[in-house]
Structures are given as structure tokens and as C-alpha cells.
Amino acid sequence: MNAPIVVDSVTALRAQVRDWRRAGLKVAMVPTMGALHDGHISLVRIALERAERCVVSIFVNPTQFAPTEDLDKYPRQLARDLDRLQYAGAHLAFTPGVSEMYPSGFATKISVGGPSRGLETDFRPNFFDGVATVVAKLFLQAAPDCAVFGEKDYQQLCVVRQLCRDLDLPVEIVGAPTVRDAHGLAMSSRNAYLGEAELDIARKLNVILRRTAAALSTGTDEADATTAAAKALVSAGFQKVDYVAARASVTLEPWRRGHDGRMLAAAWLGTTRLIDNVEIASA
């Protein structure tokens, strides 16, 4: 497969997309922060099923990190990422620097309500403002027909959908199933921070969430189920649990029995914070 075109300026990105448009080609986008793993590659493959051209952005977005978070140590491995994108068949990698995305004097922020409230926002209050702002910029820069996001970051997926609905952004948002290792652990760039013993613990997160979702589906009281799940995570070896919650699938309002729902959790192993989610069956 050919190596992807690599551009680091908005001008070059728009010029290439304009050429594809003139040729009548549809364009899909996969926004990432790099450190690509099999989950990201699955997004590229879904994008290529929906469009003739795939743009992958690689940008570690500083506006979604709090001062106490891991911006400086977030894994950056561009050469490896480009090799993976070539193997996956992506056509263009957009690799802007911070000054390209946020030039001197940048002063605009997009804040999405609705599904951004609670859960991650309770612990990372500026996170979704940063996500919404950078995603809106990427969509305006690349003008894709569709964009693919993984369901592993489920609240983020809901926020991006709300962003596009509210601002009439003409981008179809495609949610892609979470890619997991053989033990059920959701693929994440932050998994690289975990040692073998921590990986053994991390793999229990999905097991506990699935068990909790099944209990809710069969009538267990929600408060009892989520409290038991948090205790089970600590017993399994997680040092701290930020949340375990049942929410409505689309709005992320409190879940109502008999309706589609999502079980979401965030928990800590040492200095690494892991998130995951599973479906709650409506039956």
C-alpha cells in the first residue's frame, strides 16, 4: 500500500481535500491523538468502507488536558503511527503543531451541554470544551462527509453527535465498536503505562461492568448494583473509582428501566486512569 500523504498545515489539508472533491470522491475522517493501536486501525477500516478517501488527524490536543494531567508524557510516536496508517490504507495524515491549531491570539471555545454534564466532567471540567473545540476545527478544516469515533470513549461520542446536531455541521458521526484484547480490556493508548500486574487488574474492569449491566437488566436496584460494582473494582485492585453509572444511551440522562442504556465507569490503577462502558439491555 502507498504511504499516506503527510501534511501539517490547514492550507495543505484543504488543498488535497479540494482535489478529491473535484474528482467526485467522498472523504471520511478519523480524529486521533496518535499512539495508534488496533482500535484506531479499526476506525480507519470503517472509514474506508464509507468513503473513497480517509484522513487521519494526529494531534495531542492541549486544551482537553488539565494542568495536573499527562499532556507532557502522553505517548508520541509519529513514525510508527505513519507506518500503521500505511498498512491500514489511510490516504492522508494531518499532523499539525499546536501553533497551527491554536495560533497566537486564539480566543474561542465551544461548550456543549447535554451529554457532557456529569461523569467525565465531574473530574475533568474542561475536557469536553477542549474536545468540542478541536473537533469543530478539524471538521471545518477537512470538511469530511463522515467521521468515525470509537465507542470506548462513549461520552465523547455523544458529545460530538450533540455538537454536530446543534451547530448543523454536515458530518455524519459513525460510532465504532470498542476493540478489546483477548481478555476483554478496551484498547487505549494509556494501556502502555501499565505493567503486567496492572494489566491483569485492568482486564477485570469490563468483566465487572458486564456483570453489573446484566444485573440491572434482570431487575437489580440501580443504586445497589452500582455501589456493588465500585466495591468490586476496589477489591479487584483499582486504587480509586471515579464513577460507575447507568445512563440513557443517547442523552446520558439518568437511565430508566426498560429503556436502552449504557453502563460507564472510570477507575485508577496507580497514575493511569481507565474508562470503559457496556450496553445495558432494555429487556
Buried (B, 14 or more C-beta within 10 A) or exposed (E): EEEBBBBBBBEBBBEBBEEBBEEEBBBBBBBBBBBBBEBBBBBBBBBBEBBBBBBBBBBBBBBBBEEEBBBEEBBBBBEEBBBBBBEBBBBBBBBBEEEBBBEEEEEEEBEBEBBBBBBBBEEBEBBBBBBBBBBBBBBEBBBBBBBBBBBBBBBBBBBBBBBBEEEEBEBBBBBBEBBBBEEBBBBBBBBEBBEEEBBBBBBBBBBBBBBBBBBBBEEBEBEEBBEBBBEBBEEBBBEEBBBBBBBBBBEBBEBEEEEEBBBBBBBBBEEBBBBBBBBBEEE
